[in-house]
């Protein structure tokens, strides 16, 4: 049950900026992992891409337990003076930052192959399946406690995406510029520099989490769910929720597209085009375009035509752009940057408002089931995002192994040409299927969302 807390200052810019910093903190470790971990372990640590990808996929079986468990813990937690969700940011920011830093220890590159694989498995699971889960789920669930109004939640979703975009700018621009060095005419990743980058980003993540903690106010009281539901009932609520299952599928496909783009770009630019600078430029230009185009217009457009409708159109446009890029095959890296930027802006609308769509799903589930399950539903969605991350990394790692990518073949024209083709085809197909899921399976259109919000408003009086 939720109640609007009295004597609290109204929702405003301070909350939006604070929530933005929360995702900034998340992405200092999440985007570093999705964009550079595979590259680090194949090129610096000398581990097969297939093994790295297999780890990222296998870890999701652990997440199936830890994510749902954390969701249940969050739902049953009693609110403190700081709120129900905020305290987790302060508790877990240190562990998640330290465990992320431990992943990128280039000093172990000369250890035995078995040790390197074991270290990769231990640190990746410690970071992703345990500590990242323990901070990301309460952070994401917190949106419904900051405000109960759909318009405010859409703005929170927009500002969360602004935080993600800013983090992507910092990571995507600074990392290639600092991490790559030229050796014998080839652009390669420096292990020692990656270790330094990971340390800096971990410190910045902690700072961002604290900014989120002190700037955000939980003004909608979400009481502890003391109803002890058997796991079978919890799973039934999840798997029979059409809105949740369809947004989960859409999220997996979206992450598959976006993270495959990011993961393959780490090979397309330095290996196919021979330009790490162009990789940094692509991040800068696409991020600025999202901030200047998507962020200001997404809330108004979603309010006018609906989140579902805007998201579906967004994915169709992104798919078309990548299909065109595949057939054009630009030889200039900066022409590819243009295609990439247009695609990122196209799908940027869905990525900007998807967090507000999760709060819509939580509201819909409360109306149908009679209980509030913010943590449980968000944990299911969080698990889906991790599945999307794992599938992209696993697929990219496996494909790199299948096409014969090794240190010796990293600049072979046949290999790099295959990498370029995959960098276009994978997101094009994934985004096309995402649009189908949104238009034909996701049930929460504009009318339904507004009706649910009104019902909950009446019930809280």
N, C-alpha and C positions, 0 to 999 in steps of 0.2 A: 504494500500500500504506500502511496506517496501523498505527501501533504506539503503545501506551500508554506515554507517557514516564515514566521513573522519577524518584524524588526530587523530585516536584512536590507542592505542597500540594493537597489534595482540592478538588473543585468545591464552590463555596459562594456565599454571598450577595454577596461582593465581585465575583465574575464576573457575576452577574445584574445588579447595579447598573451595572457597567461596560458590559455589553452594552446595557443600557437607554440609557445616555448616547450610545452610538454611533448608535442610531436617532433619538435626540433631535437629534443633530447633523445627520443626513441630512435630517430633516424640516424643519429651519429653512429650508432652501432648497427642498426638494421640495414641501412643503405650501404655501409662499408662492407658488410657481409655479403649482401646480394650483388654488389657491383665488383668487388675485388677479392673476395676470399677464394673463389675458384681460380682466378688468375694467380694469386699468391701461392697457392698450394701446388699448382701445376708447374709454374715457371720458377719459383724460388725454392720450394721444398721438394720439388721433383716427384710429386705423387701423381699417379694417373688420374686424368679427369673423370674417368669412369668411377674410380674409388671415391673421389670427392663428391661426385653427384650421388652415388649410392648412399653415402653417409647422410647427406641432406634429405634424402627421401626416407631412409630408415628412421631418422630422428623423429619423423612425424608420427610414428607409432607410439613413441614416448609422449609426444605432445598430446595425443588423443587422451591420455590419462591426466597429464599435468594441467592442460588447459581447462578441461571440465572440472577437475578438482579445485583449481584456483577460482573458477567461476562460482562454485558452491561455497568456498571459503568466503569470498567477497559478499555473496548474497546473505550469508548468515552472520556477517560481522555487524556489530552494533555501532551506530554512529558515535563519534567522539565530538569534542568541542570544535575540531577542525573539519568534521564531516565524516562520511562513511568511506569515501574513496581516496581522498587526499593523503591521509597518513601513509598509505603504501608507497607514495612517491618518495617520501623522506626515508622510509625504511629500506627500500630496495635499490635506490639510485647508485650507491657505492658498489654493491655486488655485481650489478649488471655492467657497470663501466669497467670494473677490474677484469671480469671474465671475458669481456670483449677484447681487452688489451692482450690477454694471454694467448688468444688465437694466433696473433701475428708475431710470433717469436722467431725471427729469422736466424737467431743465434743457434737454433737447433737444426739448421739445414744440413749440417755435417754428421748428425747422429744417424744411427741405423735406420733403415727404411721402416722397420717394425715400430721403433720408437716414434718416428715422425707421424705415422698413421695413428698410433695410439694417442699421441698428444693432440692431434687434430680431433679425434673422436671425443676425447675427454673434455676439451675446452669448448668445442662447439655445442655439445649437449648441455654443459654447465651454463653456458651463456643463453642459448636459444630455448631449451626445453624447461629450464628451471628459473633463472633470474629474469630473463626478458619477459617470460610469461607472468611472473609475479608482479611486474610493474605495468606492463602493457594492458592487461585485462582491467585492473581498477582504473587506470587512466582513461581507457575507452568508455568504460561504464559510467564514468563521472559526468559525461555530457548530459545525461538525463536528469542529473541532480543539480546542474548549474541553472537550468531553466526548463520549464515545462511547455513553453510556447514553440510551435513548429518553426516560426520565423527565426527565433533566437537560435534554435538548434541548427538551422540551415546556415546561419552566420558562423556558429561554432565550427561546423564542418568545413566551411570555407577557410576560416582562420587556421584550422588544423592543417588543411592542405597547403596554406601559405607557409606554415612552419616546415612541412615536408619539402616544399619546393625550395625554400631557403637553405635547408640542410642539403638538399640535392645539389644546389649551386656550390655550396662550400666544399662538399665532398667531391662532386663531379668535376669541379674546376681545379681546386687546389691539389687533389690527389694525383691526377695525371701529370700536372706541371712539376710537382715535387718528387713523385715516386719513380718516374721513368728517367733513365739515363741512356745515352747513345754509346754503344760499344761496337767497334768494328763496322760502323755504318748501320747497325740495327738498333731499334728502340726497344729496350728491355726494362723489366720491372726490378727495382732495387729492393732487396729484402730488408736491409738495415733502415732504409728510409720509410718503408711500410711500418716497421715497428715504432718508429718515432711518430708517424701519422696516427697510428692507433692510440698511442698514449695521449696525444693532444686531443683527439676526438673524445676519448673517454673522460678527460677533465671537463671539456666543454659540455658533454652530456649531463654531468652532475650539476653543473651551473644552471643549465636549462631546466632540469627537473625542480631545482629549488625555486627558480623564478616562477614556474607553474604553480608550485605549492603556495607561495606567498601572494600571488596575484589573483588566483581563482577563488570564487566563493561558491560553496554548495548551498543553494537557497531552497531547493526542493528536498524536504526530508524523505529519505528512502529508508524505511524501517527495516530492521533485520528480519529476514525470512526464516522464522523459527520452525516452519512446517517441515518436518523431516520426510521428504519425499524419497521413496526407494529409487535406486538408479534406473530401474526399468521405466518408472513414470517420467523421470527427467529425460531419458532418451526418447520416450514416446512424445513428449512435448516438443523435442527438437525435430525428430524425423517426420512428425505429422504436421509440422508448421510449414505450409507451402511458401509463405513469404520468406521465412528464414532459409529454407532449403534452396530456393531459387536465387536469393541474393548471395548465398554461400557459393553456389555454382558460378554465378556471374563474377564474384570476387576472385575465385580461383582462376578463371579464364583471364580476367583483367591483369592479375599479378603475373600469370604465365606470359602474357603479351609484354607487359612493361618491364619485368625483370629479365626476360629473354633479350629484350632490346638493350637493357643496361649491360647484361652479362656478355652478350656478343659484341657490343660496341668496344669492350675492353680488348677485343681481338681484331675487329674490323678496322678501327682507326690506326693502331700501331702496326698491325701485320698486313692488312690489305692496302691501306692508303699510306702507311709509313709516316703517320702524323699524329703524335700524341697531343699536339697543340690543337688540332681540329676537334679532338675529343673534348677538350676543355671548352672550346668555343661552342660546341653543340650543347653542352650543359648550360653554359651561360645564356645563350640566345633562347633556348627552349624554356628555361626557367623564367627569364624575364618576360617572355611572351605569355606564359601561364599567369604570372603575377599581374601583368598589365591588361590581359584580356579575360581570362577565366575568373580570377578572383573577384573583380569588380562586378561582373555581369551574372555569375552563376546563381546567387541568391534570388535576384529579380527574375531571371528566366525560369528557375525552378518553381518560383511562386506563381508565375504566369501560366506555364504549360504543364508543370508537374515534374517531380524528380525522376520518376520512371521514364517519362516521355523524353526528357532532355538527355538522360543517360543513354537511352537506346540510339538516338540520333547521333550522339557523340561517338559511340563505338562504330557505327556504320561509316562515318566520315574517316575515322582513323584507319579502318580496314582498307578503304578505297585508296587512301594515300600510299599505303605500303605496297599494295598490289601494283600501283603505277610505278613506284620506285623499283620494284623487282624487274619490271619489263624495260624501264629506261636504263637501269644500271649505270648511274652517273660515274664518270671516271675522276671527276674533281671532288675531293673530300668535302668541300664547302657547299657543293650542290647537294650532296647527301645530307649535310647539316640542315639545309632548307627543308628537305623532305621530312627529316626527323622532327624538326621544329613544328611543322604543320601537323604532323601526326600527334605529337604530344599535346598541342593545343586542342586538337579535336577530341582526344580522349580525356583531356584535362577537366572537362566539365563533369564527366562521370566521377572521376577521381576526386573532384572538389566536393561533391555533395554526397558521396557514398556513406560518409559517417553519419549524416543526418538521416539517411535511409535506414541505418541500423536502429536508431532511436524510434523510427516509425515502426519497425518490426517489433521492437520491445513493447511499444504501446499496443499494437495489434494483438500480441500474445497475452498481454494483461487482460484485455477485453474478452478474449476467447477462453482463457484458463482461470481467470479470477485471482491470480497471484502475480506479483511483480518479480521478474527473474532477470534483472539487468545483467548481473555477472555471468549467469549461466548462458544466456543468449549471446552476450558479447564474447564469451570464451569460445563458443562454437564458431563464431565468425572469425575470431582471432586464429583459431586452429585452421580455418579455411585459408586465411592469408598465408599461414606458414606452409600449408600444402601447396599453394600457388608458388611460393618461393622455392620450395623443395623441388616441385615438378620442373620449374624453369632451370634451376641449377643442375638437377639430375639429368634432365633432357639435354641441356647444353653440354654438360660434362660427358655424358654418354656419347653424344653425337661427335664431339671432338675426338674421342677415342676411336669411334667407328670410321671417321674419315681419315684417321691416321695422323692427327695432330700430336707432335712431340717437339722437344727442344730442337731436334734436327730438321723437322719439316715445317717449323713455325712460319717460315717465309716462302714456302713452296707455292707458286702461283695457283696450282690446281687446288691446294688446300685452302688458301685464302679466298679463292673465288667461291668455293663451297660455303665458307663461313659467311660471306656477304649474302649469298642467296638465302641462307637460313635466317639471317638477320631480318629479312623482309617477309619471307613466307610464314614463319611462325607467328609473329604478331598479327599479320593480315588475317590468317585463319582464325586465331583465337578471338580477335575482336569481332569478327563476323558472327561467330557462334554466341558470343556474349550478347550481341544485339538481339538475337533470336530468343535467348533466355529471358531477357528483360521485357520484350514486347509480348511474348506468348505465354510465359509462365509466372513471372513476378506479378502478384495481384494488387499491390498497393498503388493504385493510381492517385491522381490529385484529389478526386472526390472522396475516396476512402480514407486517405490520410487526414484530411480536414475533418471528416466525420468522427474519426477515432479521437482526435485531439479535443473536440467539443464534448464527447462523452466522458472522457477522463476529467475534463475541467468541471463538468457538472457533478461528477462523483466525488470530487475532492472538496466540494463546498460543505 
